[in-house]
């Protein structure tokens, strides 16, 4: 059992005591190490000024290496970052000189007040690192390779510039010659770090300071035992919501358990069925990040991919997990309507073993879960849509990225000819939990797939739900959305219905 965190910062080993462990990484970098290039503005993961690269072991065995991704250091606490490598903006220089991304920001006048600049640089270096590796495989035929405008914009959705200098910043990203960019593995050879992480990862981590305990178990059994023995344990995976409450609402749990060191929870694979009529099922381990899930969904379920693409920012999605989004229990969570729609099952594990809970039975009330004291989520079993189904997912928010939903909807229709054979309708943001709407489903089933059917179903939806008014939308606004979303679904699927009929 270890009582210190092993961390590398810009290639240098750090051993962090328990007294230091209960602080955000951004505070440690700025106040303890003096790396003040990492800025803190919002302290809730919205602005990206605190962005750093975090490297974790990407594979087991003899071929393990560090995979670096951008994260918000203001909402990553140190106890989550044991056995990782952080690269700050100061650590991006090459032989004491600006790297191509940094130099391009200078040449393109990408910095105005400069406060947000380090975060933009880190995010763009993350993009360049990924693309440079890909371009190396293609070899670019000896020609300069540059990121596209879309690639730059997508990578920067988690970074805000209050001086509105976006045009110059995007131009700077597009001007980077990827062939000249030195990858993180070249900048920081990781053989020593990998060996050190492997050796330390075998020992559980227990940190105690000021009446607080942070525990990083190395087995699911140890995690369940800790949950059963301690009171009011907060489980932290990505921490993208819990850490905001720590920063902004003075949440200071006495017992925190991180899932970072738990093995066997990173599986992401499609389970094939021997029966052609049976659905394929996607098995999603509890530690699979939303970013990993987003990539897998691009071809599997484009509708869900689009929802994940507008979920927070790359920095958020590289940290957050599907299991964490489920466990948070919010009625306006972006992922849960699709899980309800596809009748997913949540696998949970406790001291007495493993069981599966249907998604429809997982929530007992607002943020109340059907979990026993010693249980944690270990896997999600997500049935995938079939070719004869029309599936649409909707998120209504004030802005596209980095915003909390005011209303969500998920609709799945099975057609037989032009007749609706089966209907599933799910709404979020209209009650204390995400809810299926059997009255609306009944109004659709057996009816023709035509505008009048969906207009009538929309009226029933409006009569069925009882939303409240809050800062994100009024009751009347949500009632109107519930009615109109049914019509929107029809217009968006009318052509798809004709394609299905021709098969």
N, C-alpha and C positions, 0 to 999 in steps of 0.2 A: 504493500500500500504506500503510494507516494503522497507527500505533503507539499509538493511544489509543481508549478507548471513549467514545462519545457517549451520554449518558444524561440524561434529565430526571427530577427528583424534585420532586414537588408543583409542577410548572410551571417549575422553575428548571433551567437547563442545567448539566450537570456534564461535565467532560472528565477521564476517569480514566486514569491512567498504567498502564504495564505492571506496575509494582511493586504496585499496588493491585488488579489485576484477578483475582488468584488467591485470592480470598476470597469467602465467601458474601455475598449481598446484605444479609442481616441484619446482618452485622458491619460492612459499609460504612455502612449507615444509622445504626447505633447508635454506632459508635466514630469514624467519620470525620466524619459529619454531625451527630451528637448527637440524632438522632431516636429517642429511647429509648422511645417509645410502642410500637415494634415489639419484642416480647418474644421471647426464645429459651428454650425449656424442653427439648424432646426433641432438637432438632437433627437430626431424621430425617424430618420431614414428617408426624408423627402427631398432634400436638396442636393445630396451627393458631394458636398464640399469635403466630407471626411473620407472619401473613397480611398481604399488601399487594396492591394492585391493580396489574397490569401492563398497559400499553397498547401494542399493536403495530399496524402498518399492516394494515388489514383488507382493502384492495383496492388494485389498481394503477390507474394512469392519473390523470385529472384529479379523480376523485371519491374518492380515497383518504381514509380517516379512521382514527382510532385506535379500536380495540376493546379495552375494558378487561375483564379477568377476574381473579379472585382466585387467588393462588399462594402457596406456602410459600417465603418468602424465605430460610429457613435452608438449603434445598437447591437454590437457584438461584444459581449462581456468576456473578460479574459478566461474565465473557467470554461468557456466554449471553445477556446482556441488552443488548447493543449496539443502539442505535437503538430504545429503548423508553422509556416514561414510567411511572415508579413513583409511586403515590399511597399515602402512609402514613396512619395514623390521624390524625396531626397535620394532614394536608392535606385532611381531610374537612370541616372547619369551613366555614361560609358567612358571610363578612363578620365573621369573628372570633367567631361564635356557633356553638353546637352545632347540627348538622344534625338533621333529624327523627328519624333512627335513634338518634343519640347522646342526644337529649333523651328519647326513649322509653325507653332503657335506664335513665336517671335516674328518670323518672316511674314506671317499673314495678319499681324496685328490682332491676334486672337484674345489678348488680355486687355481689359479696360481697368476696372478697379483692382482686378487681380485676385480678389478673395476666393472666387470660385474656381480659378484657373487650375490649381493642383488637382482638384477632383476631376475636371475635364481631362487633364493630361493622363491621369491614372486610368480613366475609363477608355480613352483612346488607345493607350498602350495595351490594355487588355484586348481590344479589338485587333490591333496590329500584331500582337503575339499570336492570336488564333489564326489570322489570315496569313501571316508570314509562314507559319508551319504548313498550311494548306498550299500556299503558293510554291513552297519549296518542293512539295511533292509533284506539282505540275511543272516546276522549273521555269515557268514564265517565258521560256524560250529566249532568255537573256534580255528581255525588255523590262523597263520599269513597271512595277505593279502598284496600283493605288486602290484604296478603299473606295467603294461607290458612295454616292450621296445617301442612298437608303441605308447602307451598312453603318455609316457614321451616325445618321440620325437615330437609328434603332439603338445603337450602343450608348447614346447620350440621353435617352429618355429619363434617366434617373439623375440628371445633372441640371441644375437651374442656374441661369445667369441673370442677375437682377439688373444688370446694365443693358440687357437685351442685345448682347453682342453675338447673337447666334450665327449670323451669316459669316462673320469672320472666323468663328470657331469651326463651323462646318467646312468652310473652305480649307482651313488648316488641316483638318482630318483627311480631306480628300487629296491634299497635296503630298501626304506622306508616302515616300517610296518604301514599300514594304521590304524590298530586297536589301535595304540598308539598315533595317531594324534588327537589333540583336535581341533574340528571344530571351525569356527569363531563365531558361535552362542553360543558355550560353552565358548569360550575365552572372548567374549564380549556380555553378555546378552543384548538383544536389546529392552526390554520393554519400557524403558525410552526414547530411541532414536525414536522408532516408534511413541510413543505418541507425542513427540515434533515435529517430522516431519509432522504428520497429522495436528497438530494445525497450524503450520506455512505454510503448503502447501495451505491453504485456501486463503492466502493473496498474491496478485501479488507482484512481486519484481521489483523495479525500482532503478537503480544505476546510479548516475551521478558523473563524476569526470574528470577534465581536458578537458572539452568540449566534452566528450564522454558519451554515454548513453547505458546501457545494460538493457534490459527489458525481464522479464519472465512472460508472460501472463498466466492466469489460464483458459482461454476459447478461442476457435477458433475465436469467434466474436471479442474479445478484440485484438487478434493478427491481424486480418484483419483491424480493425480500426487503429491500430498503423502503419501498412504498408501503409494505405491510407494517413495518416497525416504526416509521416516523409519521408525525402528524403534519398535515397540510403541506405536502410536497408539491412544488411547482416543477413540472417537467418542461425542459427547454430543449427544443430541437434547433430550428433556425433562430428563434427568439425575436422574430420581427414584430410581434405584438407585445409579448411579455416585456421586452426591453424598453419599449416606448413607455409602458406603464411604470417601469422602474425610473426612467428618466423624468417623466412628466407628472406622474401621479403618486410619487413617493412609495411605490410598491417595494417592499424590502422583505421578501419571503425568508423565513428562518431556514427552510430546507429547499435547496435547488438541486435537481438531478438533470444532468445533461446526457443526451443520447449519443454524443459525438463519438464515443469509443465503442458503442455496441456493434458487434459483428453480425453479419447475415441479414441486414435490413436495407441493403442497397439494390436488391433484385428489381429489375424492370424488364419483364418479358411477357410475351403473348403466349397463353396456354391454348394450344390447338385442341379441337374436339374431333373425335373419330366419326361423329355423326354430322353429316353435312348440314342438318337442320339446326344443330346446336350452335349457340353463340361462341365466338372466341372471347376469352377473358384476359384482360390485362392485369397481371400481378404487379402491384406497386409496393415496394418495401417502404417502411416508415421513414427511412432516411433519404429516400429519393427526393431530390430538390425539384422545385417547380420548374426550374430551367431545364433540367434533364427530362422532365415529363413533357414540357413544351416541345422539345425537339422530337420526342417520340410520337407526339400527337399530330405532327405536321402532315404525315401521310395516313395515320390510322384514323383520326377523327379531326378533320380540319376545323370544324365548328368549335371544338374544345380547345384546339390550338389557338384560335383567334381570341378566346376568352383568356387563356393563359398569357398571350402576348401583351394584353393590356393590363395584366395583373401587376401592379406596382411598377417596378423597374428591373433591369438586369441585376442590379446590386441586391434587390429584395429577392428576386427569384433564384439567385445563386445561393441564398441562405435558407429561405423558407421551404417548407415541405408540404405535400398534400396532407399527410397525417396531422401536421400542426394546424393547418387550415380547418380540418375537420374537428380536431380537439378544441379549438378556440370556441366553437359553438355559436358563431355569429349568424343571425338570420339573414344577413346580407353578404355572407361569404361568397366569393366568386365561383368556387369549385363545387360546392355542395349541390346546387340545383341539378347539375349534370349527373352527379352520383345518385341522387333521388330518382332522376328520370330513367337511368339505366338499371335501377334496382341493385345497386352495388352492395357488397357485404364488407363489413369491417372486421378484420381478424384482430382479436385482442388476446394478450397472454398474461396470466397471473400465476401465482404460486401453485395452483392446482392444475394448470395446463392451459390449453388454447381453446377458444371458442369463437364462433362467428356470429356477428350481430347484423341483421338486415339494416340497411341505411334508414329505412322507414321507422325503425324502432330505436335508433341510436340516441335520439334526443327526447328527453322526458319533459323538457320545458326550456325556458330561456337559459342558455349556457349550462344546462343540466344534462349530464351524459349518463348513459346506461353502462357505466364502468364500475366495477368493484374497486375497493380501496387499493388493492395490490395489482391492478391491471394497467397495462399500457397498450396502445395501438402498435401492432407489429407489421401489419400488411393490409392493403386494400385490394379487394378482388372486384374489378370493374368490367362488367360485360360490355362488349362493343356493339355499336349499331350494325344491323344487317343491311344488305344491299337494297331490300325492298322497303326500307323505312325512311321517312322524312324526319330529319332532326334539325332543330334550330335552337340556338342559345342566345340570350339577350342580356346585356348589362347596360343599365341606364345610369349615367353619372354626369357630373357637370363638366368634366374634362376626360379625355380619352385614357391617359395614363396617370398613374399615381393618384387615384381618387377612389374613395369608398362609394360603393353602389348605393343609389337611392331605391332601386328596384331591379330585380332579376327575374328571368323567366326561362323555362326550358320546356320544349314541346316535342313530342315524338308521335308520329302518326304512321300506322300501317294501312296501306290501301289494298283493296281487292277490286281491280278495275277502277271505277271512279267512286267507290264506296269506302268510307272509313271503317275498317275492320276493327282496329284497336286505336286507342288514344290515351296518351299520358301527358298531363299538364302539371307543371310545377312552378310555383311562384316563391320568390324570396323578397324580403323587405316589406311584407304585408302582415306580419304577425311575429310572435316571439320565436318561432322556428320556421325553417323552410317548410313549405306545405304542398302536398299534392291536392288537387282540386277534383274530387270525384264527380261533383255536380257538373262541372264543365266537361269532363271526360265523357260522362253519360250523354250530355247534349250533343257531342260529336259522333259518338259511336253509332254506326248504322246509317249515318246521313251521307249525302253526296258531298264530295270534296269541291265545294263551290262557295262563292263569297257569302251568300245568304246564311249558310251554315255557320260560318265563323263569326259573322256579325251577331247572330243569335247567341252563340257561345260566349262572345265578349260581354254581352249584356248580363248573362248569368254569372260570369266571372266578377263583374262589378257588384252584383248583388250578394255574392258569396263571401268575399273577403272583408275584413274590418281593419284596415291599416290605421296607423296613428300619424300625427303631424310631428315632424322633428326638423332639425336644422338642414336635412338633406332633401326634404320634400314634404308637401302638405298631404293630408289625407285625400283630398279631392284629386290632387295630381296623381297619386298612386292608383286611385280608383280608375281614373281615365286611362292610365297606362295599361292596367290589366285588361280593360275593354279593347283598347286599340291594338294591343300586341297580338291579339287573335287575328285581326284583320291583316296586320303586317305579315304574320306567318303565312296566310293564304297567298298574298301577293308574291312573297318570296319563294313559294314552293309550287306555284301554278305550273311553271315550265318544267320543274322536276317531276311533277305528277305525270305530265305527258310523256316524259322520257321513260318513267317506270312502266307506263302502259304499253310502250312499244317493245319492251324486253321480252 
